[in-house]
């Protein structure tokens, strides 16, 4: 009887303490609410207001971006008739497709190896290109292609460079997905007589498939948007969409530049949203 009373008193004390903490937190939120909202809105405005201006001025009926004249779709028609821009877009799509496919396969294997063996050296080797500054990675790849491989810079060198820095992103997403899974599933498959390949084919791969797709989409997005590494490894006569945009803004930021930037932004955001649908917890940093 006394034990039951003590348990009830303990529960009531815990409940009261929880209510006090919640009440204090609620008062703290109310006190800081306006300032937090103001800081948050200022941060989002700083991030997204320039992008909004780029999108808006892509519909401006004026060659100059000095002032708003009127709404038009003329610059999108000009963009579709620009052969150099179409060639650059085709190069970017080809490079991003090949690089993302290769990076997805290699990154998936790297993520599985990181999860299974848990070697710090392996993790360092996979994540080093991700943490390395892009300009340093671009210069090192340029020297490696020219002095070691004696490779002529072009589409092949760009694809290899993009695979190099994309593998780490795929590996991190796949490894995070594996870390959140129950190891008893694999043990049960082995107990039932499944070989390592059968375990991977029927258990591991179906469970990590959303993370693999998300990693591939992220690799595609990073590849099609990349400028710094592409700038060092492209060589002469090969242009991608970011390089073409860079060459155009040397003269002036015309509405055509805004139009292609808007389309590239739309593609990037769409792929990012799709990737977040496949692996929401992974992309939010949850395990």
Secondary structure as GFF3:
##gff-version 3
##sequence-region A 1 287
A	DSSP	alpha_helix	2	57	.	.	.	ID=ss1
A	DSSP	alpha_helix	74	80	.	.	.	ID=ss2
A	DSSP	alpha_helix	83	117	.	.	.	ID=ss3
A	DSSP	alpha_helix	120	131	.	.	.	ID=ss4
A	DSSP	alpha_helix	134	143	.	.	.	ID=ss5
A	DSSP	pi_helix	144	148	.	.	.	ID=ss6
A	DSSP	alpha_helix	155	179	.	.	.	ID=ss7
A	DSSP	alpha_helix	184	191	.	.	.	ID=ss8
A	DSSP	alpha_helix	196	199	.	.	.	ID=ss9
A	DSSP	pi_helix	200	204	.	.	.	ID=ss10
A	DSSP	alpha_helix	205	225	.	.	.	ID=ss11
A	DSSP	alpha_helix	228	233	.	.	.	ID=ss12
A	DSSP	alpha_helix	241	249	.	.	.	ID=ss13
A	DSSP	alpha_helix	255	278	.	.	.	ID=ss14
A	DSSP	alpha_helix	280	283	.	.	.	ID=ss15
###
